[in-house]
């Protein structure tokens, strides 16, 4: 099970956090309604977030969108290493992480492949962050996000391009 691989339960601080994450997953699964599991995975992704619960939630959601999660990491340095080694089709990247943030990862990934598909996943709503991401042509998945918003970004980045 993916949550064991991610160390999900071991890294949650208390039962309230487990319950909150479980509720978020259930809510998003209700929202998907007409979305169907894609039987043949066509695209791969990595998920970078310093919080295991966010890694778990987003992993579940992108798999429903038909993506295969081939790696997860907790900071920008790991993001660059995973991108270099795994060559995913798309990177879901938290922007605020200790030590090596999302912008550090974007710079490193773009040095490897300047056409890499990166989606910023952030709760940071400052105009400074949005301005930088916009100038880099990086779409933003704002936390909290819904299944519908995620599906639209996946479709735009992987299907339409």
N, C-alpha and C positions, 0 to 999 in steps of 0.2 A: 504494500500500500504506500502511496506517495507520501502521506503525512509522516510515516515512520522514517522514510528515506530522508526527509527534510528535518527530522528531529522535532517535528511540530509540537507534540504533546510535552516533550521534555523541556522545551524552551518557553512555554507559556507560564506566566508567573502565578496565575491563580485560576480557580474555577470560573470566576466572572469573565476573565479574558477568553477562556475556552468557550463559554456560553455565548459571548458577544461574537466571536469569530464564527461559531456554528450558526448563529442567527443570521449573520451576513451571508453565509453560504446558502442557507435555506431561502433567504429573500431573493438572492440573485438567481437561484435555480427556479423559483416561481416566475420570475420575470422573463426567463427564456421562452416560456410558452411554446411557440411554434418552432424554435430552434431544435435541430436534430443533431445527434452525434454524427460526425463524419466518420464513415467506416474506414476510409483510406486516408491516412495522414499524408498531406501533400507538402507541408511546410514545418520547419523546426524553429524553436526559439530558445532563448535563455532568459531567465528572470533574475534580476539583480535588485535586492532589497535587504536592508540590514535587519528587518524584522521577519522572523520565521513565519509568523502567522500571515503576514502579507504575501510572502513567497507561496505559502500553501493555498491561500484564497485565489491568487492570480493564476497559479498553476492549474487549479481545478477549472477555472473559467476559460483559460485559453485552450485547454483540452476539449472543452465543449465546443469551442469555435473551430476545432479540427486541427489545432497545432500540436505538435509533439514537443514537450519540454525535455530538452536534452542536457540542460545544466541550470543550476541555481548558484547564486553567490551573494555575498554580503557587503561588497564594496566595489568601488571603481577599479581598483587594481585587479581584483578577481574577474571582473567583467572583461577586461582587456585580455587576460589569460584565457578565459573560456571562449571568447570570440576567436582568438588566434587558433586555438586547438580544435574547436568544434565546428567552426564556420556555420553558425545558425543563419536562417533566413531573416530573422528579426530578433531584436534585443528589446526587452522591456526593462527600463532602467529607472530606478528610484533616483531622485536628484539630491536628496539630503541624506547623506550617510557619513558616519565618522571617518576620519582619516582621508579616504579617497572618495570624493563625491561623484555625482553623475557627470558633471562637466569634465572632470579628470578622465572619466571613462570615455566620454564622447570624443575628446581630443585623441586619446590613444587608439580607439577603434577606427576613427577616421584616418589615422596615419596608416593603419593596416589596409583599410578599404574605404575610400572616400564615398562609395555608393552604398555603404551599409545602411540597412533599415533599422532605425532606432526610434522607439517610442518612449518619451519621458513620462514616468508615472510619479505624480507628485501632489502633495497637498499645499505646496508653496504657491500662493496666488499673487505674489508680488509682481509688479510690472517689470521689475528688473529681470527676474527669472523668465517670465514669458517673453520679454523682449529678446533675451539671449537665445532662447530656444527657437523663436520665430526667425531670427537672423540666420540660424543654422538649418532652417527648414525641417525642424523636428516636431512632429505632432505631439500633443500633450493629452494624456489620459489623467484627468483630475480626480484625486481621491476626495470623497468616496465616488467610485464609478459604478456603472451598471453594466449588465450583460449587453444591453443594446448598444451602449456607447463603445464598449470594447469591440463588439462585432463590427461596428461601422469602421473603426480604425483599422482592424485587421483586414476587412474587405478593401478599404482604400489603399492600404500599404502593400498588400500582397496580391490581391485579385486584380485591381484596376491598373496597377503599375507593371 
